[in-house]
Amino acid sequence: MTFRYSFTFPIAGPNKLPRFKHWAVEHAPGIEVSLPPQVPVKSEAMTIRLKSVEDRQKLMTLLADVKL
């Protein structure tokens, strides 16, 4: 199965990938994601890839009130 669905969410500052990885391990352990190789520091959003629409919906719900 491939990562067919994408989700873009707001995230600012340096070290976006490590911060998201740490958050995902703690709060979304059952959701498999494909992360970009890097995200520019000046970027204020990050797009990740997901395997299913259900995973995308779960992640949207979990990230609704989180400030990364």
C-alpha positions in Angstrom: 0.0 0.0 0.0 1.3 3.4 -0.8 1.0 6.8 0.8 -1.7 8.3 -1.5 -3.2 11.0 0.7 -1.7 14.2 1.9 -2.2 16.5 4.8 -0.8 20.0 5.2 -0.8 21.6 8.6 0.6 24.7 10.2 4.0 24.4 11.9 6.6 27.1 12.3 10.1 27.4 13.6 13.2 25.1 13.3 13.3 21.3 13.7 9.9 20.7 12.3 10.5 17.0 11.4 11.9 16.0 14.8 9.2 17.9 16.6 6.4 16.2 14.6 8.1 12.8 14.9 8.2 13.1 18.7 4.6 14.3 18.8 3.4 11.5 16.5 5.1 8.7 18.6 3.3 10.0 21.7 -0.1 10.9 20.3 -0.7 9.1 17.0 1.2 5.7 17.3 -1.1 3.8 15.0 -0.9 6.3 12.0 1.8 5.6 9.5 3.1 8.7 7.8 5.7 9.5 5.1 7.6 12.6 5.9 9.4 14.9 3.5 13.2 14.7 3.6 13.5 18.2 4.9 11.4 21.3 5.5 12.8 24.9 5.2 13.1 26.8 8.4 11.1 29.8 7.0 8.2 27.6 5.9 5.1 27.8 8.1 3.5 24.6 7.0 4.4 21.0 6.4 2.8 18.4 4.2 2.9 14.7 5.1 1.6 11.7 3.2 -0.8 9.1 4.7 -2.0 5.7 3.6 -5.8 6.2 4.0 -8.5 8.8 4.3 -9.3 7.4 7.8 -5.7 8.1 8.9 -5.9 11.6 7.5 -9.2 12.2 9.4 -7.7 10.9 12.6 -4.6 13.0 12.3 -6.7 16.1 11.5 -8.7 15.5 14.6 -5.6 15.0 16.8 -3.8 18.1 15.4 -6.9 20.4 15.7 -5.8 22.0 19.0 -2.1 21.2 19.0 0.5 23.9 18.5 3.7 22.3 17.2 
